């Protein structure tokens, strides 16, 4: 028998840090995962733990380095954490650090931002992925579970039809998805948070402003827009599972439904994905 691949690590390390600027606080909450690969084969094949970095040590390292290094920009912390394991332990050939963030937004009380009270709304979660090897560290950023919807400006027509096709053509429909977007950094921006905000705004503009003849077309336009505004990223990957909104048939009741009443459904759903890179 031959061990063909292996990796191990610590997942779901929960970290919350209060960043203090005088009386004004900012909350940073991350779910962190660390995965190591390298010279660990003997721990699988012969029970030899002499090279194994304990997963409890990984958890403690996440906490210690978060206390020292975690700030407003998650990417810099992820890079620091990934490079730590790859440089500290010679048996580690590759470290993958993945983070998912719960965003806490500052409350406004009587029209004024409160210095230390927050709320968390929606399911969208920014994330990062840092992969460190002896050759360097690559970084990705993105957002998952971002619910976006447009109630007009979307259609789907001129597709092939066969004996199993029942979908009607339309030039007016609801377009909705739970978007996952990932972008690869080719070099370091001055401020990851500012760059991420610019990229996200650029992604959403074509979705909202352009007529969509298909989800495929819209994904390409969204990725093009993101690459145009940020020279520090090399490619964008988008995944858009359809959140279908099906027109309710009200004709049995003598009612004409003029694209007003729909049944929102999650499954089955279309799954459209695209990766767009610089030429």
VOBA-1610 file (N, C-alpha, C; in pm, whole numbers, padded with zeros to 5 digits, always signed):
BEGIN
Unk+00084-00119+00000Unk+00000+00000+00000Unk+00088+00125+00000Unk+00037+00229-00063Unk+00113+00353-00072Unk+00024+00471-00034Unk+00074+00555+00053Unk+00004+00678+00089Unk+00029+00781-00022Unk-00076+00819-00092Unk-00058+00904-00210Unk-00072+01054-00181Unk-00143+01089-00075Unk-00153+01231-00038Unk-00195+01241+00108Unk-00161+01350+00170Unk-00201+01370+00309Unk-00186+01516+00347Unk-00271+01558+00439Unk-00263+01689+00503Unk-00345+01682+00630Unk-00318+01771+00722Unk-00394+01773+00845Unk-00386+01914+00904Unk-00474+01941+00999Unk-00473+02074+01057Unk-00581+02094+01161Unk-00603+02219+01193Unk-00704+02259+01292Unk-00805+02350+01224Unk-00933+02318+01238Unk-01038+02396+01175Unk-01130+02458+01280Unk-01200+02562+01234Unk-01300+02631+01316Unk-01241+02687+01445Unk-01124+02748+01435Unk-01068+02819+01550Unk-01135+02957+01553Unk-01215+02980+01654Unk-01295+03103+01661Unk-01216+03211+01736Unk-01206+03327+01673Unk-01129+03439+01728Unk-01213+03565+01721Unk-01224+03637+01832Unk-01284+03770+01832Unk-01188+03865+01900Unk-01157+03975+01832Unk-01063+04072+01886Unk-01126+04211+01887Unk-01108+04281+01997Unk-01153+04420+02007Unk-01034+04509+01972Unk-01047+04583+01863Unk-00945+04678+01822Unk-00982+04814+01877Unk-00897+04869+01963Unk-00930+04990+02036Unk-00854+05111+01981Unk-00927+05215+01952Unk-00870+05344+01915Unk-00929+05446+02012Unk-00870+05454+02130Unk-00929+05536+02236Unk-01062+05476+02278Unk-01166+05559+02281Unk-01299+05513+02321Unk-01372+05443+02207Unk-01320+05450+02085Unk-01385+05389+01970Unk-01327+05251+01944Unk-01415+05153+01940Unk-01374+05015+01922Unk-01418+04962+01786Unk-01349+04861+01737Unk-01388+04786+01618Unk-01379+04638+01651Unk-01480+04562+01608Unk-01483+04418+01635Unk-01435+04342+01513Unk-01343+04249+01536Unk-01294+04161+01430Unk-01321+04017+01475Unk-01410+03946+01404Unk-01442+03808+01439Unk-01413+03717+01319Unk-01325+03619+01342Unk-01284+03528+01236Unk-01304+03383+01276Unk-01330+03301+01177Unk-01325+03156+01188Unk-01201+03114+01108Unk-01102+03057+01175Unk-00971+03031+01113Unk-00946+02881+01101Unk-00896+02841+00985Unk-00853+02702+00964Unk-00707+02701+00917Unk-00631+02606+00969Unk-00490+02588+00931Unk-00472+02445+00884Unk-00405+02427+00770Unk-00378+02293+00718Unk-00232+02284+00678Unk-00165+02177+00721Unk-00023+02156+00692Unk-00005+02034+00603Unk+00089+02042+00511Unk+00133+01924+00437Unk+00285+01928+00428Unk+00345+01810+00420Unk+00491+01802+00419Unk+00537+01663+00457Unk+00643+01657+00537Unk+00706+01530+00572Unk+00638+01469+00695Unk+00515+01419+00675Unk+00439+01360+00785Unk+00397+01216+00754Unk+00454+01158+00651Unk+00409+01025+00607Unk+00425+00920+00716Unk+00533+00929+00794Unk+00557+00825+00894Unk+00451+00824+01003Unk+00386+00939+01026Unk+00281+00940+01128Unk+00159+00860+01083Unk+00140+00847+00951Unk+00029+00768+00898Unk+00067+00621+00886Unk+00190+00593+00844Unk+00227+00456+00807Unk+00295+00376+00916Unk+00356+00445+01017Unk+00430+00369+01119Unk+00407+00420+01261Unk+00311+00511+01278Unk+00281+00559+01412Unk+00388+00649+01471Unk+00471+00708+01389Unk+00581+00795+01434Unk+00531+00940+01437Unk+00519+00995+01556Unk+00468+01132+01572Unk+00578+01237+01587Unk+00703+01199+01560Unk+00815+01288+01590Unk+00814+01416+01506Unk+00745+01417+01393Unk+00740+01536+01309Unk+00605+01607+01313Unk+00511+01554+01391Unk+00373+01605+01387Unk+00359+01728+01477Unk+00321+01839+01416Unk+00286+01959+01493Unk+00144+01939+01544Unk+00127+01935+01674Unk-00005+01906+01731Unk-00108+02010+01686Unk-00229+01963+01658Unk-00333+02058+01617Unk-00368+02154+01731Unk-00348+02110+01855Unk-00370+02202+01967Unk-00267+02315+01964Unk-00144+02283+01921Unk-00042+02387+01904Unk-00085+02486+01795Unk-00146+02436+01690Unk-00198+02525+01584Unk-00302+02622+01640Unk-00394+02568+01720Unk-00497+02654+01781Unk-00433+02762+01868Unk-00338+02721+01950Unk-00271+02818+02038Unk-00193+02921+01957Unk-00134+02878+01847Unk-00060+02971+01761Unk-00153+03073+01698Unk-00269+03027+01651Unk-00369+03120+01596Unk-00403+03227+01699Unk-00428+03186+01822Unk-00466+03282+01925Unk-00351+03378+01958Unk-00231+03324+01972Unk-00118+03409+02008Unk-00086+03510+01898Unk-00085+03464+01773Unk-00054+03555+01663Unk-00169+03651+01635Unk-00292+03609+01663Unk-00404+03702+01651Unk-00391+03815+01752Unk-00350+03782+01872Unk-00330+03886+01973Unk-00222+03983+01930Unk-00117+03932+01866Unk-00005+04017+01828Unk-00028+04090+01695Unk-00094+04025+01599Unk-00089+04075+01461Unk-00225+04104+01397Unk-00335+04050+01450Unk-00463+04071+01382Unk-00509+04216+01395Unk-00530+04279+01279Unk-00578+04415+01275Unk-00697+04425+01180Unk-00714+04540+01119Unk-00829+04562+01032Unk-00821+04479+00904Unk-00700+04450+00855Unk-00683+04379+00729Unk-00656+04230+00757Unk-00754+04147+00728Unk-00741+04004+00755Unk-00627+03941+00675Unk-00607+03986+00552Unk-00507+03924+00466Unk-00368+03927+00528Unk-00331+04038+00591Unk-00197+04048+00650Unk-00181+03948+00765Unk-00286+03926+00842Unk-00281+03827+00949Unk-00270+03686+00890Unk-00346+03656+00785Unk-00342+03524+00725Unk-00204+03493+00667Unk-00142+03593+00605Unk-00006+03575+00552Unk+00092+03546+00664Unk+00084+03625+00772Unk+00173+03607+00887Unk+00159+03466+00945Unk+00034+03420+00958Unk+00008+03289+01016Unk+00059+03177+00925Unk+00035+03188+00796Unk+00080+03085+00702Unk+00232+03078+00698Unk+00296+03192+00691Unk+00442+03194+00685Unk+00505+03145+00815Unk+00437+03165+00928Unk+00489+03119+01057Unk+00514+02969+01056Unk+00414+02890+01015Unk+00429+02744+01020Unk+00531+02695+00918Unk+00534+02758+00800Unk+00625+02713+00695Unk+00771+02743+00729Unk+00795+02851+00801Unk+00933+02886+00836Unk+00977+02825+00969Unk+00884+02805+01061Unk+00921+02756+01194Unk+00949+02605+01194Unk+00879+02530+01112Unk+00891+02385+01114Unk+00947+02338+00979Unk+01068+02285+00974Unk+01128+02245+00846Unk+01053+02131+00778Unk+00977+02052+00854Unk+00903+01942+00793Unk+00776+01989+00720Unk+00738+02117+00740Unk+00618+02172+00675Unk+00658+02229+00539Unk+00601+02172+00434Unk+00629+02219+00298Unk+00525+02319+00249Unk+00405+02310+00303Unk+00296+02396+00255Unk+00197+02419+00369Unk+00163+02545+00390Unk+00063+02581+00490Unk-00051+02655+00421Unk-00172+02611+00448Unk-00290+02679+00395Unk-00369+02736+00513Unk-00389+02867+00511Unk-00470+02934+00613Unk-00594+02989+00546Unk-00710+02954+00599Unk-00837+03005+00547Unk-00914+03073+00659Unk-00970+03190+00630Unk-01049+03261+00730Unk-01185+03296+00672Unk-01283+03298+00759Unk-01416+03346+00724Unk-01456+03446+00831Unk-01509+03561+00790Unk-01532+03670+00884Unk-01681+03697+00904Unk-01722+03712+01028Unk-01854+03769+01060Unk-01836+03919+01075Unk-01908+03994+00995Unk-01893+04139+00994Unk-01987+04202+01098Unk-01928+04277+01189Unk-02003+04352+01288Unk-02005+04500+01247Unk-02126+04553+01227Unk-02142+04691+01183Unk-02177+04779+01302Unk-02118+04896+01302Unk-02138+04988+01413Unk-02283+05038+01417Unk-02345+05033+01533Unk-02480+05085+01550Unk-02482+05237+01540Unk-02592+05287+01488Unk-02617+05431+01494Unk-02728+05456+01595Unk-02698+05536+01695Unk-02794+05571+01800Unk-02820+05721+01791Unk-02948+05755+01773Unk-02987+05896+01758Unk-02909+05963+01645Unk-02887+05885+01537Unk-02820+05940+01420Unk-02669+05948+01430Unk-02611+05896+01537Unk-02466+05904+01557Unk-02407+05763+01571Unk-02291+05738+01508Unk-02227+05607+01524Unk-02184+05585+01668Unk-02223+05470+01724Unk-02190+05440+01863Unk-02048+05385+01871Unk-01969+05426+01970Unk-01828+05385+01973Unk-01805+05238+02002Unk-01900+05170+02070Unk-01871+05031+02106Unk-01994+04940+02106Unk-02093+04972+02022Unk-02209+04884+02006Unk-02226+04849+01859Unk-02259+04719+01832Unk-02254+04669+01695Unk-02372+04576+01668Unk-02402+04556+01541Unk-02498+04456+01498Unk-02440+04381+01379Unk-02487+04258+01360Unk-02443+04178+01246Unk-02566+04140+01166Unk-02570+04182+01039Unk-02687+04161+00956Unk-02648+04082+00831Unk-02734+03987+00794Unk-02712+03912+00671Unk-02615+03797+00689Unk-02607+03714+00584Unk-02525+03594+00589Unk-02393+03608+00516Unk-02371+03718+00445Unk-02249+03734+00366Unk-02127+03736+00457Unk-02024+03661+00415Unk-01903+03650+00497Unk-01780+03669+00410Unk-01704+03776+00434Unk-01575+03790+00366Unk-01482+03676+00410Unk-01392+03635+00319Unk-01298+03529+00354Unk-01163+03556+00289Unk-01060+03489+00342Unk-00926+03495+00284Unk-00869+03355+00278Unk-00768+03338+00191Unk-00694+03211+00182Unk-00550+03245+00151Unk-00460+03204+00240Unk-00317+03227+00221Unk-00247+03091+00216Unk-00165+03072+00114Unk-00091+02947+00097Unk+00058+02980+00096Unk+00130+02930+00197Unk+00273+02959+00210Unk+00355+02834+00182Unk+00457+02849+00096Unk+00556+02745+00072Unk+00693+02811+00080Unk+00797+02733+00057Unk+00932+02790+00057Unk+00949+02892-00055Unk+00866+02881-00159Unk+00878+02972-00272Unk+00803+03103-00256Unk+00724+03117-00150Unk+00650+03242-00130Unk+00511+03215-00078Unk+00430+03320-00077Unk+00295+03311-00021Unk+00195+03371-00120Unk+00094+03292-00159Unk-00013+03340-00244Unk-00137+03369-00163Unk-00213+03471-00203Unk-00327+03516-00124Unk-00450+03533-00213Unk-00564+03488-00162Unk-00693+03514-00224Unk-00783+03582-00122Unk-00873+03666-00172Unk-00979+03724-00090Unk-01111+03702-00160Unk-01221+03720-00087Unk-01350+03704-00151Unk-01464+03721-00054Unk-01583+03688-00103Unk-01703+03696-00021Unk-01793+03579-00057Unk-01859+03521+00041Unk-01948+03407+00021Unk-02088+03441+00072Unk-02186+03375+00013Unk-02326+03387+00056Unk-02377+03530+00051Unk-02337+03603-00053Unk-02386+03739-00073Unk-02514+03733-00155Unk-02628+03755-00090Unk-02757+03749-00158Unk-02779+03879-00236Unk-02795+03865-00368Unk-02823+03982-00452Unk-02940+03949-00543Unk-03021+04049-00573Unk-03144+04030-00650Unk-03175+04155-00729Unk-03220+04137-00853Unk-03275+04249-00931Unk-03413+04207-00979Unk-03509+04294-00963Unk-03649+04261-00996Unk-03685+04294-01140Unk-03589+04348-01215Unk-03611+04380-01356Unk-03475+04380-01424Unk-03477+04394-01558Unk-03351+04404-01631Unk-03281+04272-01652Unk-03357+04161-01658Unk-03298+04030-01679Unk-03391+03946-01765Unk-03333+03869-01857Unk-03411+03780-01942Unk-03333+03655-01976Unk-03397+03565-02049Unk-03330+03445-02098Unk-03409+03392-02217Unk-03346+03391-02335Unk-03416+03352-02457Unk-03317+03294-02556Unk-03373+03242-02670Unk-03293+03190-02781Unk-03207+03070-02742Unk-03249+02992-02644Unk-03175+02873-02603Unk-03231+02751-02677Unk-03154+02642-02690Unk-03202+02524-02762Unk-03326+02464-02695Unk-03414+02411-02777Unk-03535+02347-02726Unk-03541+02204-02778Unk-03595+02117-02695Unk-03616+01978-02735Unk-03746+01930-02673Unk-03772+01799-02685Unk-03899+01747-02634Unk-03911+01756-02482Unk-03796+01782-02414Unk-03801+01792-02268Unk-03794+01937-02218Unk-03798+02032-02309Unk-03788+02173-02271Unk-03927+02229-02243Unk-03945+02282-02123Unk-04071+02347-02087Unk-04053+02492-02047Unk-03927+02534-02024Unk-03901+02670-01978Unk-03940+02771-02085Unk-04028+02867-02054Unk-04062+02968-02153Unk-03952+03073-02165Unk-03940+03129-02285Unk-03847+03240-02303Unk-03906+03366-02239Unk-03817+03452-02191Unk-03863+03576-02128Unk-03758+03686-02146Unk-03807+03807-02154Unk-03719+03924-02154Unk-03736+04005-02026Unk-03809+03949-01930Unk-03832+04018-01803Unk-03851+03915-01693Unk-03754+03907-01604Unk-03762+03812-01495Unk-03685+03864-01376Unk-03710+03804-01260Unk-03627+03831-01143Unk-03498+03751-01156Unk-03387+03817-01125Unk-03257+03749-01123Unk-03203+03757-00981Unk-03180+03642-00919Unk-03134+03639-00781Unk-03034+03526-00763Unk-02935+03549-00677Unk-02834+03447-00651Unk-02771+03468-00515Unk-02707+03363-00468Unk-02622+03371-00349Unk-02478+03365-00400Unk-02417+03481-00418Unk-02291+03492-00490Unk-02172+03452-00403Unk-02081+03377-00467Unk-01949+03355-00408Unk-01847+03411-00507Unk-01763+03502-00460Unk-01664+03566-00545Unk-01526+03552-00481Unk-01427+03515-00562Unk-01289+03498-00514Unk-01197+03572-00611Unk-01105+03650-00555Unk-01006+03715-00641Unk-00866+03685-00590Unk-00773+03667-00686Unk-00634+03632-00657Unk-00548+03758-00662Unk-00469+03780-00557Unk-00380+03896-00553Unk-00250+03864-00626Unk-00214+03949-00721Unk-00085+03934-00790Unk+00024+04014-00721Unk-00015+04119-00649Unk+00077+04193-00564Unk-00003+04261-00453Unk+00066+04319-00359Unk+00005+04371-00237Unk-00049+04512-00257Unk-00177+04536-00227Unk-00229+04672-00234Unk-00187+04752-00111Unk-00202+04882-00118Unk-00169+04965-00002Unk-00260+04932+00115Unk-00386+04900+00087Unk-00485+04872+00192Unk-00578+04763+00139Unk-00570+04643+00195Unk-00656+04534+00149Unk-00804+04567+00166Unk-00842+04626+00278Unk-00983+04655+00301Unk-01038+04752+00197Unk-00963+04858+00169Unk-01008+04955+00069Unk-01016+04890-00068Unk-00916+04809-00103Unk-00917+04741-00233Unk-01033+04643-00243Unk-01059+04568-00136Unk-01172+04475-00137Unk-01304+04547-00155Unk-01321+04660-00089Unk-01445+04738-00104Unk-01461+04788-00247Unk-01352+04832-00308Unk-01356+04879-00447Unk-01392+04765-00541Unk-01333+04648-00519Unk-01362+04531-00603Unk-01508+04491-00591Unk-01560+04486-00468Unk-01698+04444-00448Unk-01795+04542-00514Unk-01769+04671-00500Unk-01855+04771-00564Unk-01851+04755-00716Unk-01734+04726-00770Unk-01721+04707-00915Unk-01793+04581-00961Unk-01792+04476-00881Unk-01865+04354-00915Unk-02015+04379-00923Unk-02068+04458-00830Unk-02213+04475-00820Unk-02268+04572-00923Unk-02186+04665-00972Unk-02236+04767-01064Unk-02294+04706-01192Unk-02224+04616-01263Unk-02284+04558-01384Unk-02408+04474-01354Unk-02409+04407-01239Unk-02526+04329-01201Unk-02649+04420-01195Unk-02632+04535-01132Unk-02746+04625-01113Unk-02779+04704-01239Unk-02678+04748-01314Unk-02699+04847-01417Unk-02720+04790-01557Unk-02664+04672-01587Unk-02670+04618-01722Unk-02788+04522-01740Unk-02850+04526-01858Unk-02949+04422-01887Unk-02877+04288-01896Unk-02935+04185-01836Unk-02873+04053-01833Unk-02946+03958-01928Unk-02882+03920-02041Unk-02943+03819-02126Unk-02923+03677-02072Unk-02831+03662-01977Unk-02807+03534-01911Unk-02720+03559-01789Unk-02723+03465-01694Unk-02634+03476-01579Unk-02488+03468-01625Unk-02463+03387-01728Unk-02327+03373-01779Unk-02270+03508-01824Unk-02348+03581-01902Unk-02304+03712-01950Unk-02277+03806-01834Unk-02367+03806-01738Unk-02353+03897-01623Unk-02229+03864-01541Unk-02200+03735-01520Unk-02080+03699-01444Unk-01954+03749-01513Unk-01948+03735-01646Unk-01831+03781-01719Unk-01816+03933-01705Unk-01925+04006-01717Unk-01920+04151-01705Unk-01880+04194-01564Unk-01927+04122-01462Unk-01891+04153-01324Unk-01742+04134-01301Unk-01688+04022-01350Unk-01545+03995-01332Unk-01460+04095-01410Unk-01501+04128-01532Unk-01432+04231-01610Unk-01423+04362-01534Unk-01534+04400-01473Unk-01540+04527-01400Unk-01445+04526-01282Unk-01438+04414-01209Unk-01349+04405-01094Unk-01203+04413-01136Unk-01167+04344-01243Unk-01029+04347-01290Unk-00990+04485-01340Unk-01088+04559-01393Unk-01059+04692-01446Unk-01026+04793-01336Unk-01087+04777-01217Unk-01069+04880-01113Unk-00952+04849-01020Unk-00903+04724-01022Unk-00796+04689-00928Unk-00682+04618-01000Unk-00571+04687-01024Unk-00458+04625-01094Unk-00384+04522-01010Unk-00417+04511-00882Unk-00345+04422-00792Unk-00399+04279-00793Unk-00508+04253-00868Unk-00562+04117-00876Unk-00543+04063-01016Unk-00521+03930-01025Unk-00490+03867-01154Unk-00609+03795-01215Unk-00701+03747-01130Unk-00819+03679-01183Unk-00931+03681-01079Unk-01052+03659-01130Unk-01172+03656-01045Unk-01251+03530-01078Unk-01291+03456-00974Unk-01379+03341-00991Unk-01513+03372-00926Unk-01621+03350-01001Unk-01756+03377-00952Unk-01839+03251-00962Unk-01917+03223-00858Unk-02012+03112-00857Unk-02148+03167-00819Unk-02249+03136-00902Unk-02381+03197-00882Unk-02490+03090-00891Unk-02524+03028-00778Unk-02640+02939-00779Unk-02768+03021-00790Unk-02854+02985-00887Unk-02978+03060-00906Unk-03069+03048-00784Unk-03126+03158-00745Unk-03238+03159-00652Unk-03362+03185-00737Unk-03421+03077-00789Unk-03530+03093-00884Unk-03652+03156-00817Unk-03713+03249-00889Unk-03839+03310-00846Unk-03941+03279-00955Unk-04032+03185-00925Unk-04123+03129-01024Unk-04256+03204-01021Unk-04299+03247-01140Unk-04424+03322-01151Unk-04541+03233-01111Unk-04627+03283-01022Unk-04743+03207-00976Unk-04854+03216-01080Unk-04911+03101-01115Unk-05021+03097-01210Unk-05152+03130-01138Unk-05205+03247-01166Unk-05329+03292-01102Unk-05449+03288-01197Unk-05428+03236-01319Unk-05539+03235-01416Unk-05659+03151-01371Unk-05640+03043-01293Unk-05760+02970-01247Unk-05853+03056-01162Unk-05801+03166-01110Unk-05882+03253-01023Unk-05925+03380-01096Unk-05903+03381-01228Unk-05941+03498-01305Unk-05854+03619-01279Unk-05730+03595-01236Unk-05639+03705-01203Unk-05520+03701-01298Unk-05485+03816-01357Unk-05367+03825-01443Unk-05246+03863-01358Unk-05144+03779-01363Unk-05022+03803-01285Unk-04919+03868-01377Unk-04901+03996-01365Unk-04811+04073-01452Unk-04673+04087-01388Unk-04607+03972-01375Unk-04473+03970-01314Unk-04472+04039-01178Unk-04570+04006-01097Unk-04580+04068-00965Unk-04570+03969-00850Unk-04624+03847-00868Unk-04626+03751-00757Unk-04546+03627-00798Unk-04450+03589-00711Unk-04358+03480-00741Unk-04347+03387-00620Unk-04302+03265-00647Unk-04263+03171-00542Unk-04111+03163-00542Unk-04043+03210-00436Unk-03897+03196-00430Unk-03859+03053-00393Unk-03764+02995-00467Unk-03720+02858-00441Unk-03568+02851-00437Unk-03515+02756-00360Unk-03370+02734-00350Unk-03324+02611-00426Unk-03415+02514-00449Unk-03372+02390-00512Unk-03486+02329-00592Unk-03454+02258-00699Unk-03320+02252-00760Unk-03281+02389-00815Unk-03150+02414-00825Unk-03106+02544-00875Unk-03001+02527-00983Unk-02998+02626-01072Unk-02889+02632-01168Unk-02760+02672-01098Unk-02648+02622-01146Unk-02517+02653-01087Unk-02428+02704-01199Unk-02404+02834-01201Unk-02325+02895-01307Unk-02197+02949-01245Unk-02081+02914-01304Unk-01951+02957-01252Unk-01863+03004-01366Unk-01773+03094-01335Unk-01679+03144-01435Unk-01554+03197-01367Unk-01440+03177-01432Unk-01314+03238-01391Unk-01266+03327-01505Unk-01239+03454-01473Unk-01194+03549-01573Unk-01057+03602-01528Unk-00958+03589-01616Unk-00822+03630-01586Unk-00776+03735-01686Unk-00673+03806-01650Unk-00616+03903-01742Unk-00555+03830-01862Unk-00567+03892-01979Unk-00514+03829-02100Unk-00362+03824-02091
//
